[in-house]
Amino acid sequence: MQLTRDYDEVILVFDTYRADSLKNATRNKRRQGKSSIQYQVRDDTNIKHIPLSRFLSHDKTKSDLTEYLANKTLEYNKRSSKLIVTSASGITRSNKDLVYQENNHEEADTLLIHQAVLDSQRNPHDAQLVFFSPDTDVLVLVTANYDIMLKNTSISMASGVVQIEPLWRALGKERAKALPAFHAFTGADNTGRFSRIGKATWLQVFLNADEHIVKALQMLLDEAHVTEGMVSTLEHFTCAAYSPKGINIKAIPQLGWHLFCKHRAESDKLPPTLGALKQHILRVHVQTRVWAQAAITLQDPQLDPLQNGYFKDSDGMLKPVTTEVLPAPKAILELVLCKYESDCSSGRCSCRAKDLACTDMCQCSSQCQNNDDSQAMIYESDDDDDDDDDDDDDDV
């Protein structure tokens, strides 16, 4: 207990492992295709020659281990003068006479915030509160919730100790509140990242963003549904990150075209399509709604992932929906070129067979009857025929 010897209270929290967790896909990826093995967690379990990655490969083993460690921590500190609190699988206990309500937090990150708020309420205002975590998510959540914690709050990370008050004041109350949504939007474990745009670039855009963008990020935390207005504002935010200096384009299609034409940008340097961005925002909303309730005991049920940017694959795993809108016209995506050297009036023309008009890239003759003009004439002719039929059928 060297780490905590200078503190009067120690709070130890653990993740809860759920069968329907959005984290399952990430956990499966870490296994690299290897099957998981469940181990019993007891005092006599011999793990000396078991690689840690194999021992922790099964969620049931990890769940049992968290409960085992929580129980053993309290047992070891039964007579300690320090207050020791543990929280695992929704059950919070201590070595003193404190009574805790059951919680439904899945993430240890949010559970840390919840316990810190409770701790702040029972301690003097000048007490010191220190988080020990290497996770950026925790730093973000502590900063966002600093105004309901002890003022002498810091977090010990691998890079050193970070004092929260200067960080919170530099951001300001409104940006600090929006910080979890900003973090989820620009790249967190469960939400994905934008290609070629790093956190440093996003942070500069965030610090210079107007109040409408900050408000839209806050709405991801507070609102039950994503609105078109929120999507539009976050589209402007995305454009600001991808736009070259001196360019002020606020619509993704126009910005993508500008970057492609003027800067010869490769596809991975272009912003996501509007359809892809909307699915990303829906997934961000799922995560931010959880983070927004970090300070409370019983969180609202998680938003339905299948209605918010996810689908289930053939194995029943939740995977992200990339887009529900084609990123380009069908003719460009399929890139069908005909080599028919006649008038393309039959199904032997590969473009006509795909119900696409021939283009200048095709090798057909000048007598082609499958270009845009000829197709328009066919459609107009069909419309005329339909009108005639309607006239004949007036009495029916």
C-alpha positions in Angstrom: 0.0 0.0 0.0 3.0 2.3 -0.6 1.0 4.3 -3.2 -1.7 5.3 -0.7 0.1 5.5 2.6 -0.2 9.3 2.8 -4.0 9.3 2.4 -6.8 8.9 5.0 -9.2 7.3 2.5 -8.6 4.9 -0.4 -11.3 4.2 -3.0 -10.8 1.2 -5.4 -13.2 0.7 -8.3 -13.5 -1.8 -11.1 -15.2 -2.2 -14.5 -18.4 -4.3 -14.7 -18.4 -6.8 -17.6 -21.6 -7.1 -19.5 -22.6 -9.6 -22.2 -24.1 -6.8 -24.4 -21.2 -4.3 -23.9 -20.1 -2.1 -26.8 -16.6 -2.8 -25.6 -16.9 -6.5 -26.6 -15.7 -5.9 -30.2 -12.6 -4.2 -28.9 -11.9 -6.9 -26.4 -12.3 -9.6 -29.1 -9.9 -7.7 -31.4 -7.3 -7.8 -28.6 -7.5 -11.6 -28.5 -6.3 -11.6 -32.1 -8.5 -14.5 -33.0 -7.5 -16.7 -30.1 -10.3 -18.4 -28.1 -10.9 -17.2 -24.6 -10.4 -19.5 -21.6 -12.4 -19.2 -18.4 -10.4 -19.7 -15.1 -11.7 -20.1 -11.6 -10.5 -17.3 -9.3 -9.7 -18.7 -5.8 -7.0 -18.5 -3.3 -5.4 -21.7 -4.6 -5.6 -20.8 -8.3 -2.1 -21.2 -9.7 -1.4 -18.5 -12.3 2.4 -18.5 -12.1 2.8 -20.1 -15.6 -0.3 -18.6 -17.2 0.3 -15.5 -19.5 -1.7 -12.6 -18.1 -3.4 -12.0 -21.5 -4.7 -15.6 -21.5 -5.8 -15.5 -17.9 -7.8 -12.3 -18.6 -9.1 -13.4 -22.0 -12.6 -14.4 -20.6 -15.0 -11.7 -19.3 -16.3 -14.1 -16.6 -12.8 -14.5 -15.3 -12.3 -10.8 -15.2 -15.6 -10.3 -13.5 -14.8 -12.9 -10.8 -11.3 -11.4 -10.4 -12.7 -7.9 -9.7 -15.0 -9.2 -7.0 -12.2 -11.3 -5.5 -9.8 -8.3 -5.4 -12.5 -6.1 -3.8 -13.2 -8.7 -1.1 -9.6 -9.3 -0.4 -8.8 -5.6 -0.2 -11.5 -5.1 2.5 -10.4 -8.3 4.3 -6.7 -7.2 4.4 -7.7 -3.7 5.7 -10.4 -4.9 8.2 -8.6 -3.2 11.1 -7.0 -0.3 9.2 -7.5 3.2 10.6 -7.9 4.3 7.0 -11.3 4.3 5.2 -11.1 1.7 2.5 -13.9 1.7 -0.2 -14.2 -0.9 -3.0 -16.8 -1.0 -5.8 -17.2 -4.0 -8.1 -20.1 -5.5 -10.1 -22.4 -2.7 -8.8 -21.7 -3.4 -5.1 -19.9 -0.7 -3.0 -18.6 -1.6 0.4 -16.1 -0.3 3.0 -14.2 -1.4 6.1 -16.2 1.1 8.1 -19.9 1.5 8.8 -20.7 3.5 5.6 -23.7 2.2 3.6 -23.8 2.6 -0.1 -26.6 2.2 -2.7 -26.1 -0.3 -5.5 -25.0 1.3 -8.7 -25.4 0.3 -12.4 -22.1 1.8 -13.8 -20.4 -0.3 -16.4 -17.2 1.8 -16.6 -14.8 2.2 -13.8 -14.1 5.7 -15.3 -17.5 7.0 -14.4 -17.6 5.1 -11.1 -14.4 7.0 -10.1 -16.3 10.3 -10.7 -19.3 9.1 -8.8 -17.2 8.0 -5.8 -15.2 11.2 -5.9 -18.4 13.3 -5.7 -19.5 11.3 -2.7 -16.1 11.7 -1.1 -16.2 15.5 -1.7 -19.5 15.8 0.1 -18.2 14.1 3.3 -14.8 15.8 3.5 -13.7 19.3 4.4 -13.5 21.8 1.5 -9.7 22.1 1.9 -9.1 18.3 1.7 -7.0 16.9 -1.1 -8.4 14.5 -3.7 -6.1 12.6 -6.0 -7.0 10.2 -8.8 -4.6 7.5 -9.9 -5.3 6.6 -13.5 -3.3 6.5 -16.8 -6.5 6.9 -18.8 -7.2 10.1 -20.7 -10.9 9.4 -20.4 -10.6 9.9 -16.6 -8.7 13.2 -17.0 -11.5 14.4 -19.3 -14.2 13.4 -16.9 -12.5 14.8 -13.8 -12.1 18.1 -15.6 -15.7 18.2 -16.7 -17.0 17.5 -13.2 -14.4 19.6 -11.3 -17.0 22.1 -10.2 -18.7 19.5 -8.0 -15.5 18.1 -6.5 -13.0 19.3 -3.9 -11.0 22.3 -5.2 -7.6 20.7 -4.4 -8.1 17.9 -7.0 -5.4 16.4 -9.1 -4.7 13.2 -11.2 -1.6 11.1 -11.2 -0.8 9.8 -14.7 2.1 8.1 -16.3 3.3 11.5 -17.5 3.1 13.1 -14.1 0.6 14.8 -11.8 -1.9 17.2 -13.4 -3.6 19.8 -11.2 -7.2 20.2 -12.4 -8.1 23.7 -11.3 -5.7 25.5 -13.8 -6.9 23.3 -16.6 -10.6 23.9 -15.7 -10.1 27.7 -15.5 -8.2 27.8 -18.8 -11.0 26.0 -20.6 -13.8 27.9 -18.9 -16.9 26.4 -17.4 -18.8 25.9 -20.7 -15.9 24.3 -22.6 -15.1 22.1 -19.6 -18.6 20.9 -19.5 -18.4 20.1 -23.3 -15.0 18.3 -22.9 -16.3 14.7 -22.7 -18.4 15.2 -25.9 -15.4 16.8 -27.6 -13.2 13.9 -26.6 -15.7 11.3 -27.8 -16.3 13.1 -31.1 -12.6 13.5 -31.9 -11.5 10.0 -30.9 -12.1 7.7 -28.0 -11.9 3.9 -27.6 -15.6 3.3 -28.4 -16.2 6.0 -31.0 -13.3 5.9 -33.5 -11.0 8.7 -34.9 -10.9 10.9 -37.9 -8.3 10.1 -40.5 -5.2 12.3 -40.5 -6.5 14.8 -37.9 -4.9 14.5 -34.5 -6.0 15.6 -31.0 -3.7 18.7 -31.1 -5.4 20.0 -34.3 -8.9 19.3 -32.9 -8.0 21.0 -29.6 -7.0 24.2 -31.4 -10.3 24.2 -33.3 -12.2 23.5 -30.1 -10.6 26.4 -28.2 -11.4 28.7 -31.1 -14.9 27.4 -31.7 -17.9 29.7 -31.2 -20.6 29.2 -28.7 -22.9 27.4 -31.1 -20.4 24.5 -31.6 -19.7 24.3 -27.8 -23.5 24.2 -27.2 -23.9 21.4 -29.8 -21.3 19.4 -28.0 -23.0 20.0 -24.7 -26.3 18.8 -26.3 -24.7 15.5 -27.1 -24.3 15.1 -23.3 -27.8 16.4 -22.3 -30.3 15.6 -25.1 -32.1 12.3 -25.6 -32.0 12.5 -29.4 -29.6 13.8 -32.0 -31.2 16.6 -34.1 -30.5 17.8 -37.6 -29.4 21.1 -36.1 -26.8 19.3 -34.0 -25.5 17.4 -37.0 -25.3 20.6 -39.1 -23.3 22.5 -36.4 -20.9 19.5 -35.9 -20.5 19.4 -39.7 -19.2 23.0 -39.4 -16.9 21.9 -36.6 -15.5 19.1 -38.8 -15.0 21.4 -41.8 -13.0 23.8 -39.5 -10.6 21.0 -38.7 -10.1 19.9 -42.3 -10.0 23.3 -44.0 -6.7 24.8 -45.1 -5.7 28.2 -43.6 -7.8 30.9 -45.1 -10.5 28.6 -46.3 -14.0 29.0 -44.7 -16.2 26.3 -46.1 -18.9 24.9 -43.8 -20.4 22.2 -45.9 -18.6 18.8 -46.2 -19.5 18.1 -49.8 -18.1 21.4 -51.0 -15.0 21.1 -48.8 -14.3 17.6 -50.0 -14.5 18.8 -53.6 -12.3 21.8 -52.9 -9.6 19.7 -51.3 -9.7 17.1 -54.1 -9.5 19.7 -56.9 -7.3 22.4 -55.4 -5.0 20.4 -53.2 -5.0 17.0 -54.9 -5.9 15.5 -51.5 -5.9 11.7 -51.3 -9.1 10.0 -50.0 -7.7 9.5 -46.5 -7.0 13.2 -46.2 -10.6 14.2 -47.1 -13.3 14.7 -44.4 -15.9 11.9 -44.0 -19.0 12.1 -46.1 -22.0 13.6 -44.4 -23.6 10.2 -44.2 -20.6 8.8 -42.4 -20.4 11.8 -40.1 -24.0 11.4 -39.0 -23.4 7.7 -38.0 -20.3 8.8 -36.1 -22.3 11.4 -34.2 -24.9 8.8 -33.3 -22.2 6.6 -31.8 -20.7 9.5 -30.0 -24.1 10.3 -28.5 -24.3 6.8 -27.0 -21.0 7.2 -25.3 -21.5 10.8 -24.1 -24.9 10.0 -22.5 -23.0 7.5 -20.3 -20.3 10.0 -19.4 -22.9 12.7 -18.8 -24.2 10.6 -15.9 -20.9 9.9 -14.3 -21.8 11.6 -11.0 -25.0 9.8 -10.3 -25.6 6.4 -8.8 -28.2 4.9 -11.2 -27.6 5.8 -14.8 -30.4 5.9 -17.4 -30.5 2.8 -19.6 -28.0 3.0 -22.4 -29.3 4.3 -25.7 -30.2 1.4 -28.1 -27.0 0.9 -30.2 -29.0 -0.5 -33.1 -30.8 2.8 -33.5 -27.6 4.8 -33.0 -24.9 3.9 -35.5 -24.4 0.2 -34.8 -25.5 -3.1 -36.4 -25.1 -6.7 -35.4 -22.9 -8.9 -37.5 -23.4 -12.6 -38.2 -21.8 -13.5 -34.9 -24.1 -11.2 -33.0 -21.3 -8.6 -32.3 -22.1 -4.9 -32.4 -20.2 -3.2 -35.3 -20.3 0.4 -36.4 -22.4 1.4 -39.4 -20.1 3.3 -41.8 -22.8 5.1 -43.7 -26.4 4.7 -45.0 -25.8 7.0 -47.9 -23.6 6.2 -51.0 -20.4 8.3 -50.9 -20.6 9.0 -54.6 -23.0 8.3 -57.5 -23.5 4.7 -58.5 -21.9 5.2 -61.8 -18.6 6.4 -60.2 -18.6 3.7 -57.5 -19.1 0.9 -60.1 -17.0 2.6 -62.8 -18.5 0.6 -65.6 -16.9 1.3 -69.0 -18.4 -0.1 -72.2 -16.3 -1.2 -75.1 -19.3 -1.7 -77.4 -18.4 -0.1 -80.8 -22.0 0.2 -82.0 -24.9 2.4 -80.9 -25.3 0.8 -77.5 -29.0 0.1 -78.1 -28.9 -3.4 -76.8 -28.1 -5.2 -73.6 -24.6 -6.1 -75.0 -23.6 -2.6 -73.9 -22.2 -3.1 -70.3 -23.4 0.4 -69.2 -27.0 -0.2 -70.4 -27.0 -3.6 -68.7 -26.2 -1.9 -65.5 -28.8 0.8 -66.1 -26.1 3.4 -66.4 -25.5 6.1 -69.1 -22.4 5.8 -71.2 -19.7 8.5 -70.5 -16.8 10.0 -72.4 -14.6 7.3 -70.9 -16.5 4.6 -72.9 -15.3 3.4 -76.3 -18.6 3.4 -78.0 -19.3 5.4 -81.2 -20.7 8.8 -81.7 -24.0 7.1 -82.6 -24.4 6.0 -79.0 -28.0 5.8 -77.9 -27.2 5.3 -74.2 -25.8 8.7 -73.2 -27.5 11.2 -70.8 -29.4 12.9 -73.7 -30.7 9.7 -75.2 -31.7 8.3 -71.7 -33.6 11.6 -71.0 -35.5 11.2 -74.3 -36.4 7.7 -73.4 -37.7 8.7 -70.0 -39.7 11.6 -71.5 -41.2 9.2 -74.1 -42.1 6.8 -71.3 -43.8 9.7 -69.4 -45.8 10.6 -72.5 -46.9 7.0 -72.8 -48.0 7.0 -69.2 -50.0 10.2 -69.7 -51.8 8.6 -72.7 -52.6 5.6 -70.6 -54.0 7.8 -67.8 -56.3 9.5 -70.3 -57.6 6.2 -71.6 -58.2 5.0 -68.0 -60.2 8.0 -66.8 -63.4 6.0 -66.8 -62.1 3.1 -64.8 
